[in-house]
Amino acid sequence: MYWITARLGAIRGSSWPIQERSLVFGRGRGCDVTIADPLISRQHCAVYLDKGDIRLRDLGSSNLTLVNGEPVREATLRPGDEVAVGGTVFVVSLASTEPEPQTSGKGDGDTLGLSRADGPHTPRFATPPPIQGLSTIEDYVDLFRLCRNVSNVASIAGLLDVVQRELEPRIATRSLCFARARKDAEFTVYQREGEAALPAELAPSLDLIRRSFEGQQMLQQRLEGPVSAYVAVAFPMTAGQEKVGVFAMCALARVVNSDDNTIQFLCAAAYQLAPFFHMIEQVESLRIENERLRAGATETGALVGESPAMRKAHAQLREAARSGMSVLIMGETGTGKELAARLLHEASDRASKPFVAVNCAAIPPDLMESEFFGYEKGAFTGALGRKIGRMEEAQGGTLFLDEIGDLSLENQARILRAIENGTFYRVGGNREISVDVRVIAATNKDIPAAVQEGRFRADLYHRINGFVIELPPLRERPEDIPILAQHFIRLSQAGRGEPERIIHPDALQALAAWHWPGNVREFRNCIERACYLTTDGGIQVRDLRLPKAILANLVSEEERSLAEVERKHILEVLEKAGGNITQAAKLLGVSRPTVYRKMAEYDIRETTEP
């Protein structure tokens, strides 16, 4: 009689006779062999006798059925064949009575040895060397599940979450990360959200990551102190011939060092994860670059200009970007302070890290602490879960504090401590969190005057003004108006497939005459509106919608209203007639009362009458 026996999995040791009636395997209740495994379909496969042969038929399962390590839809089985269904492995045998549970021969009932060189069913995977080192079908199943799940993610954060979830039951990881080598020989380290707040002892060291990458070998490092139960492990990752980076983690030492099987599995996992990590990181880099380009295409006009004031501002920005010090950007509303901060960030060595902007004027004072530092679950009514604050979001990057002059003194004190020490507590938390951020602040207030009046803390002012950059208002650089106008015309027409608008000289004269209280922001809105209002391809004075006081002395003769033309004509005739109303009426071809009525209508004073 033929039997099929579970050698690995939750039902290990159970056996079933193989008969002509199909023996159905699956996780559904109606199956003959029910296995609670999410990798198994409700009706996964069936085994039965057909004219003396043992036949296996896959029943359309999502993850297929493996026979001797190879996926099949139908197969003829022989004694000794191994069948993997999800995480459970069966073996076919010929016996007169129910067979005893079998093991690998290593004395470990949980491990099925598949490395027998003389065995008839050694797995025939055409796989790279790291994967050939796996020794159990369970390893292959776990690796297949890991690869299948990471293939559905589109971000580094998602990749980290999936890897953590898949490895946790097996290896008990405490923290894990991916590291990518940069051109400057440093590493960009990607961690799961919240792991930056773990004790530093529980993170693989940069030295371990660097040595693993440079030597292209797996390295271990036993952790000391209160975390001595853990070990840090680093695995180099390659995609083809390219060094991609390092996959590193901290896990329980007793698990990682229990046998070589775990290390072999992690080596294979690192090898398989390398192309996923490489592809996702490239896609994210392209996305970030695309966002930068799109932001530049729509916002960079604020710092366009060739005036002496703008050349000075650009020089200050370049110096500040190289320094890495804190920066205070001062200027009126609409001069482009946030854009200047973004340019500083992108020109610094923190460009690959987050840029987090906080509008201090837009956050209520009593919510500033939770918004800035985050909070723990249950910290207050409505705190249903942990929230990461803006300072923690900026880890490794730049924190931009816009309108810092509007902060209350109490919140100034809170932020000062966090900026100075690089540490803080979440609201409701008792664990100190360390961050590394560069602070760029901006304000339209006179901060030195506010310090003198006691409205702004002197110690915070001295902490944020490592570099002070003043952005000039538009009225102080009128020579930049033609350049800005043409720049915003191009931006407003980008992608519309229309000929580029021109701007008439009298329109430029009108733009230069206005003092622009809203600065470049107001100027841009004016130009974009004019681009939509113009009907003849050129922007004229009437399209600008500037205040009438500015336009009164600028409009050309053909652009004047009928009333303006009539008033001017009457004045010219009166001047020709020497102020004589009767003579003027004759020249105009109207009656004297009509001339008087028009003079009153147009507020023209009578000067001479015989």
C-alpha positions in Angstrom: 0.0 0.0 0.0 1.2 3.5 -0.8 1.2 6.1 1.9 1.9 9.8 2.1 3.3 11.1 5.3 3.9 14.7 6.6 7.6 15.1 7.4 7.7 18.8 8.0 5.1 21.3 9.2 2.3 21.6 11.8 0.9 18.1 11.0 4.3 16.4 10.9 4.1 12.6 11.5 0.5 12.1 10.2 0.0 9.6 7.4 -2.8 8.8 4.8 -3.2 5.9 2.5 -3.2 6.6 -1.2 -6.3 5.1 -3.0 -8.3 5.5 -6.1 -10.5 8.0 -4.4 -8.7 11.4 -4.5 -7.0 12.5 -1.3 -7.6 16.3 -1.4 -5.1 18.7 0.4 -6.1 22.3 1.3 -7.1 24.6 4.1 -10.8 24.3 3.4 -12.9 22.3 5.9 -14.1 19.8 3.3 -10.6 18.6 2.4 -9.3 15.2 3.4 -6.0 16.7 4.6 -6.7 20.1 6.2 -3.7 22.4 6.8 -4.1 25.9 8.4 -1.6 27.7 6.2 -2.2 31.0 4.3 0.1 29.8 1.6 -2.2 26.9 0.8 -5.4 27.3 -1.3 -8.8 26.1 0.0 -8.4 23.1 -2.4 -4.7 22.9 -3.2 -4.0 19.5 -4.8 -5.1 15.9 -4.9 -3.3 12.6 -4.8 -4.8 9.4 -6.1 -4.2 6.0 -7.7 -4.7 5.6 -11.5 -4.2 2.2 -12.9 -1.5 1.4 -10.3 0.3 4.8 -10.7 0.4 7.4 -8.0 -0.9 10.6 -9.6 -0.8 14.2 -8.3 -2.9 17.0 -9.7 -2.7 20.7 -8.6 -6.2 22.1 -8.2 -5.4 25.6 -9.5 -3.6 26.7 -6.3 -2.2 30.2 -6.1 1.3 29.1 -5.0 1.5 25.8 -7.0 2.6 22.4 -5.6 6.3 21.4 -5.4 7.5 17.9 -6.2 11.1 17.4 -5.3 11.5 21.2 -5.3 10.0 21.9 -8.7 6.5 23.4 -9.3 4.1 21.1 -11.1 0.5 21.0 -12.2 0.4 17.2 -12.7 2.9 14.6 -11.9 3.4 10.8 -11.4 4.9 10.1 -8.0 7.2 7.3 -6.8 8.2 6.1 -3.3 10.7 8.6 -1.9 9.3 11.6 -3.7 8.8 14.7 -1.6 5.7 16.9 -2.1 5.6 20.5 -0.7 2.3 22.1 -0.1 2.7 25.6 1.4 5.0 25.1 4.4 4.2 21.4 4.8 6.4 18.7 3.2 5.1 15.2 2.5 7.0 12.0 1.5 5.5 9.1 -0.5 6.3 5.6 0.8 5.4 1.9 0.1 4.5 0.0 3.3 2.1 -2.7 4.5 1.3 -0.6 7.6 1.3 3.0 8.4 4.9 4.2 8.3 6.8 5.9 11.2 7.5 9.6 10.9 10.8 10.2 9.1 13.5 12.7 9.8 16.5 14.0 7.9 19.0 11.6 9.4 20.6 14.5 11.4 18.6 13.8 14.5 16.5 16.9 13.9 12.9 16.2 13.3 12.3 19.8 12.2 14.8 19.7 9.4 14.5 17.8 6.1 18.0 17.2 4.6 18.0 17.9 0.8 21.8 18.0 0.2 22.3 14.3 -0.4 24.5 14.0 -3.4 23.5 10.4 -4.0 19.8 10.9 -3.4 17.5 10.5 -6.4 15.5 13.6 -5.7 18.0 16.3 -4.9 16.4 19.7 -5.8 17.3 20.7 -9.4 17.0 24.5 -8.9 19.0 26.5 -11.5 19.8 29.1 -8.9 22.8 31.2 -7.8 25.2 29.8 -5.2 23.7 31.5 -2.1 20.4 29.8 -2.8 22.0 26.4 -3.5 23.2 26.5 0.1 19.7 26.1 1.5 19.1 22.7 3.1 15.4 22.3 3.6 12.2 22.7 1.6 11.0 25.0 4.4 13.8 27.4 3.5 12.8 27.4 -0.1 9.2 28.0 0.8 10.1 30.9 3.1 12.3 32.4 0.5 9.7 32.1 -2.2 7.1 33.7 0.1 9.5 36.6 1.0 10.3 37.3 -2.7 6.6 37.1 -3.7 5.6 39.6 -1.0 8.4 42.1 -1.7 7.6 42.0 -5.4 4.4 43.9 -4.6 5.9 46.8 -2.8 7.0 50.1 -4.4 8.9 51.9 -1.6 11.9 51.3 0.7 9.6 51.7 3.7 7.3 49.0 2.3 10.2 46.7 1.6 11.5 47.1 5.2 8.0 46.4 6.6 7.6 43.2 4.5 11.0 41.9 5.3 10.5 42.5 9.0 7.2 40.8 9.0 8.5 37.7 7.1 11.7 37.3 9.2 10.3 38.1 12.6 8.7 34.6 13.3 11.8 32.8 12.2 14.7 35.0 13.4 13.3 37.4 16.0 14.8 40.5 14.4 15.0 43.5 16.7 15.9 46.0 14.0 16.9 45.8 10.3 18.1 48.1 7.6 19.3 48.5 4.1 22.5 50.5 3.4 23.5 52.0 0.0 27.0 53.2 -0.6 27.2 56.8 -1.9 29.9 58.3 -4.1 31.5 60.0 -1.1 32.2 56.6 0.4 29.5 57.2 3.0 26.3 55.2 3.3 22.6 56.1 3.1 20.9 53.9 5.7 17.2 53.1 5.4 15.5 52.0 8.6 11.9 51.2 9.5 9.7 54.0 10.8 10.4 54.4 14.5 13.6 52.4 14.6 15.6 55.6 14.7 14.3 55.9 18.2 15.7 52.6 19.4 18.8 52.5 21.6 21.9 53.0 19.4 23.3 49.7 20.7 20.5 47.9 18.8 21.4 49.2 15.4 24.1 47.6 13.1 27.1 49.9 13.2 28.3 51.8 10.2 31.7 50.2 10.7 30.2 46.7 10.4 28.2 47.8 7.3 31.3 49.3 5.7 33.5 46.3 6.3 30.9 43.9 4.9 30.4 46.1 1.8 34.1 46.5 1.1 35.1 42.9 1.8 31.9 41.5 0.2 31.4 39.0 3.0 29.0 38.2 5.8 30.1 39.7 9.1 28.8 39.3 12.6 29.3 41.4 15.7 28.3 40.4 19.2 26.6 43.3 21.0 27.7 44.3 24.5 26.1 45.7 27.5 22.3 45.4 28.2 21.8 44.1 24.6 24.3 41.3 24.8 21.6 38.8 23.9 21.7 40.2 20.4 24.1 39.9 17.5 24.5 42.3 14.6 24.8 40.6 11.2 25.6 42.3 7.8 25.2 40.7 4.4 26.6 42.3 1.2 24.1 42.6 -1.7 24.9 42.4 -5.4 22.8 42.7 -8.5 24.7 41.1 -11.4 28.2 42.4 -11.1 27.2 45.6 -9.3 27.6 46.1 -5.5 24.2 47.2 -4.4 24.7 47.7 -0.7 24.3 45.9 2.6 21.4 44.1 4.3 21.9 44.3 8.1 20.0 43.4 11.2 20.1 42.8 14.9 18.7 39.5 16.0 18.8 37.2 19.0 22.2 35.6 19.1 20.9 32.2 20.2 18.8 32.1 17.0 21.3 33.3 14.5 24.1 31.2 15.9 22.1 28.0 16.6 23.2 26.5 13.3 24.5 27.3 9.9 21.1 26.9 8.3 19.9 30.3 9.5 22.9 32.1 8.2 22.6 30.3 4.8 19.0 31.4 4.7 19.8 35.0 5.4 22.6 35.0 2.8 20.1 33.7 0.2 17.5 36.3 1.4 20.1 39.1 1.0 20.9 37.8 -2.5 17.3 37.7 -3.6 16.4 41.1 -2.0 19.3 42.9 -3.7 17.6 43.5 -7.1 14.3 44.5 -5.4 16.1 47.0 -3.2 18.2 48.3 -6.2 15.1 48.8 -8.4 12.9 50.4 -5.7 15.7 52.8 -4.7 16.3 53.8 -8.3 12.6 54.4 -8.8 12.4 56.5 -5.6 15.4 58.5 -6.6 13.8 59.2 -10.0 10.5 60.2 -8.3 12.3 62.6 -5.9 14.3 64.1 -8.7 11.1 64.5 -10.8 9.4 66.2 -7.8 12.4 68.5 -7.5 12.3 69.4 -11.2 8.6 69.9 -11.1 8.9 72.1 -8.0 11.7 74.0 -9.7 9.6 74.5 -12.8 6.8 76.1 -10.8 8.5 77.9 -7.9 12.0 79.0 -8.7 11.0 82.3 -10.0 11.2 83.8 -6.6 15.0 83.7 -6.8 15.3 84.8 -10.4 17.2 88.0 -11.0 20.5 89.6 -11.9 20.3 92.7 -9.7 23.1 93.4 -7.3 20.8 92.5 -4.4 20.0 89.1 -5.9 23.6 88.3 -6.7 24.5 89.0 -3.1 21.6 86.7 -1.9 22.7 83.9 -4.2 26.3 84.2 -3.0 25.1 84.0 0.7 23.0 80.9 -0.2 26.0 79.1 -1.7 28.2 79.9 1.4 25.5 78.7 3.8 24.9 75.5 1.9 28.5 74.5 2.2 28.8 75.4 5.9 26.2 73.0 7.4 25.4 75.7 10.0 22.0 76.8 11.0 20.5 79.6 8.8 18.1 82.5 9.5 16.4 83.8 6.3 14.8 87.2 6.7 12.6 89.0 4.2 9.1 90.3 3.6 6.2 88.0 2.8 6.4 86.7 -0.7 10.1 87.2 -1.3 10.8 83.4 -1.5 12.1 82.4 1.9 10.8 78.8 1.7 12.2 78.4 -1.8 15.6 79.7 -0.5 15.5 77.1 2.3 14.8 74.3 -0.2 17.6 75.4 -2.4 19.9 75.4 0.6 18.8 71.9 1.4 19.3 70.6 -2.1 22.8 72.1 -2.4 23.9 70.6 1.0 25.1 67.1 1.8 21.7 66.4 3.3 19.9 66.6 -0.1 19.0 62.9 -0.1 17.3 63.2 3.3 14.0 64.7 4.1 13.1 68.4 3.9 10.4 69.1 6.5 8.7 72.5 6.6 6.8 73.7 9.7 4.7 76.9 9.4 5.0 78.1 13.0 2.3 80.8 12.4 -0.3 78.3 11.2 -0.1 75.9 14.3 -2.1 76.9 17.4 0.3 77.4 20.3 -1.2 74.6 22.5 -0.7 72.1 19.6 2.8 73.1 18.7 4.5 70.6 21.1 2.6 67.6 19.8 3.0 68.7 16.2 6.7 69.3 16.6 7.7 66.4 18.8 4.9 63.9 18.2 3.0 62.0 20.9 2.5 58.5 22.3 -0.7 56.5 22.3 -3.0 57.6 25.1 -1.0 60.9 25.7 -4.3 62.8 25.6 -7.9 62.3 24.5 -7.9 61.4 20.9 -4.4 60.1 20.8 -5.4 56.7 19.5 -1.8 55.7 18.3 1.7 57.0 18.2 2.4 60.0 16.0 5.9 60.9 14.8 6.6 64.6 15.1 8.0 66.9 12.4 11.4 67.0 14.0 11.6 63.2 14.0 10.4 63.2 10.4 13.4 65.3 9.4 16.0 62.8 10.8 19.2 63.2 8.9 17.8 66.1 6.8 16.6 69.7 7.1 14.0 71.2 9.4 12.6 74.4 8.1 10.9 76.6 10.7 8.9 79.2 8.7 7.7 82.3 10.5 9.6 81.5 13.6 9.1 85.0 14.8 5.4 84.1 15.5 6.3 81.4 18.1 5.2 82.0 21.7 8.0 82.3 24.3 7.0 79.0 25.8 7.3 77.2 22.6 10.5 79.0 21.8 12.0 77.5 25.0 10.9 74.0 24.0 12.3 74.2 20.5 15.6 75.7 21.8 16.3 72.7 24.0 15.6 70.3 21.1 17.7 72.2 18.7 20.7 72.6 21.0 20.8 69.0 22.4 19.3 67.1 19.4 17.1 65.3 21.8 13.4 65.5 22.9 10.5 63.5 24.3 7.3 62.8 22.6 4.2 64.1 24.4 3.3 61.4 26.9 6.5 59.5 26.3 9.4 58.7 28.8 12.1 57.7 26.3 14.5 60.4 25.1 14.8 60.5 21.3 17.9 61.7 19.5 17.9 63.2 16.0 20.4 64.8 13.7 18.8 67.7 11.8 19.9 71.0 10.3 17.7 73.9 11.2 16.8 76.7 8.7 14.5 79.3 10.1 12.7 82.2 8.3 10.7 85.2 9.4 9.3 88.5 8.1 9.7 90.0 11.6 12.5 92.2 12.9 14.0 89.6 15.2 16.8 91.7 16.7 14.1 94.3 17.7 11.9 91.6 19.1 14.8 90.4 21.2 15.3 93.9 22.6 11.6 94.1 23.4 11.6 90.7 25.1 9.3 89.1 22.5 11.9 86.7 21.2 14.5 84.7 23.2 18.0 85.9 22.7 19.5 82.4 23.2 17.2 81.0 20.4 18.1 83.9 18.2 21.8 83.3 18.7 21.3 79.5 18.0 19.6 79.9 14.7 21.6 82.8 13.2 24.7 80.9 12.2 24.2 82.5 8.8 21.8 85.4 8.2 20.4 85.8 4.6 18.2 88.8 3.7 16.0 88.5 0.6 15.3 91.9 -0.9 11.7 93.0 -1.7 10.8 93.3 -5.3 10.5 97.1 -5.1 14.2 97.3 -4.3 15.2 95.4 -7.5 13.1 96.9 -10.3 15.8 95.9 -12.9 14.7 92.3 -12.3 11.1 92.9 -13.4 11.6 92.2 -17.1 13.5 88.9 -16.3 10.9 87.8 -13.9 8.0 88.7 -16.2 9.4 86.6 -19.0 10.2 83.8 -16.6 6.7 83.6 -15.3 5.2 83.9 -18.8 7.2 80.7 -19.8 6.1 78.9 -16.7 2.4 79.7 -17.2 2.5 78.5 -20.8 4.6 75.3 -20.1 3.0 72.3 -21.7 0.2 74.3 -23.4 1.6 74.2 -26.9 1.1 77.9 -27.5 3.5 80.5 -28.9 5.3 82.3 -26.1 3.6 85.5 -25.1 5.4 88.8 -25.4 5.0 91.7 -23.1 4.7 95.3 -24.4 7.0 98.0 -23.2 4.2 100.1 -21.7 3.1 97.0 -19.7 6.7 96.7 -18.4 6.6 100.4 -17.5 3.4 99.8 -15.5 4.9 96.8 -13.7 7.9 98.8 -12.7 5.7 101.7 -11.4 3.9 99.5 -8.9 5.5 98.9 -5.5 4.4 95.2 -5.1 3.5 94.9 -1.4 3.0 91.1 -2.0 6.5 90.9 -3.7 7.2 88.1 -6.1 4.1 86.1 -5.1 1.9 89.0 -6.1 3.9 89.6 -9.2 3.6 86.0 -10.4 -0.2 86.0 -9.9 -0.4 89.2 -11.9 1.6 87.8 -14.9 -0.2 84.4 -14.9 -3.6 86.2 -14.9 -2.4 88.4 -17.7 -1.4 85.4 -19.8 -4.9 84.1 -19.6 -6.6 87.5 -20.2 -4.7 88.6 -23.3 -6.4 87.9 -26.6 -3.8 89.0 -29.1 -0.7 87.1 -28.0 0.9 90.1 -26.3 0.4 91.3 -22.7 -0.7 94.9 -22.6 -1.4 97.3 -19.8 -5.1 96.5 -19.7 -4.3 92.8 -19.1 -2.4 93.5 -15.9 -5.3 94.7 -13.8 -3.1 97.0 -11.8 -4.5 99.8 -9.6 -6.1 102.6 -11.6 -3.8 105.2 -10.1 -0.8 103.4 -11.7 -2.5 103.1 -15.1 -3.9 106.7 -15.4 -0.8 108.1 -16.9 0.4 105.0 -18.8 -2.3 103.9 -21.2 -1.8 104.8 -24.9 -4.2 106.9 -27.0 -5.9 103.9 -28.6 -6.4 102.1 -25.3 -8.2 105.1 -23.6 -11.9 104.9 -23.0 -14.4 107.0 -25.0 -14.9 109.3 -22.1 -11.1 109.9 -21.7 -10.8 110.7 -25.4 -13.8 113.1 -25.3 -12.4 114.9 -22.3 -9.0 115.3 -23.8 -10.6 116.6 -27.1 -12.7 119.2 -25.3 -9.7 120.5 -23.4 -7.7 120.8 -26.6 -10.6 122.7 -28.3 -11.0 125.0 -25.3 -7.3 125.8 -25.3 -7.5 126.5 -29.1 -10.5 128.8 -28.5 -8.7 130.6 -25.7 -11.3 129.5 -23.2 -14.1 131.1 -25.2 -17.2 128.8 -24.7 -19.1 130.1 -27.7 -16.1 129.7 -30.0 -15.4 126.2 -28.6 -19.1 125.2 -29.2 -18.8 126.3 -32.8 -15.6 124.3 -33.3 -17.1 121.3 -31.6 -20.4 121.6 -33.6 -22.6 121.6 -30.5 -24.6 124.1 -28.5 -23.1 126.2 -25.6 -25.3 124.3 -23.0 -23.8 121.0 -24.3 -20.3 122.3 -23.7 -21.2 123.5 -20.2 -22.7 120.1 -19.4 -19.6 118.2 -20.7 -17.3 120.5 -18.7 -19.2 119.8 -15.6 -19.2 116.1 -16.3 -15.5 116.0 -16.9 -14.7 118.5 -14.1 -13.3 121.1 -16.5 -13.1 124.5 -15.0 -14.1 127.6 -17.0 -11.2 130.0 -17.5 -12.2 132.7 -20.0 -15.5 134.2 -21.2 -16.0 137.4 -23.1 
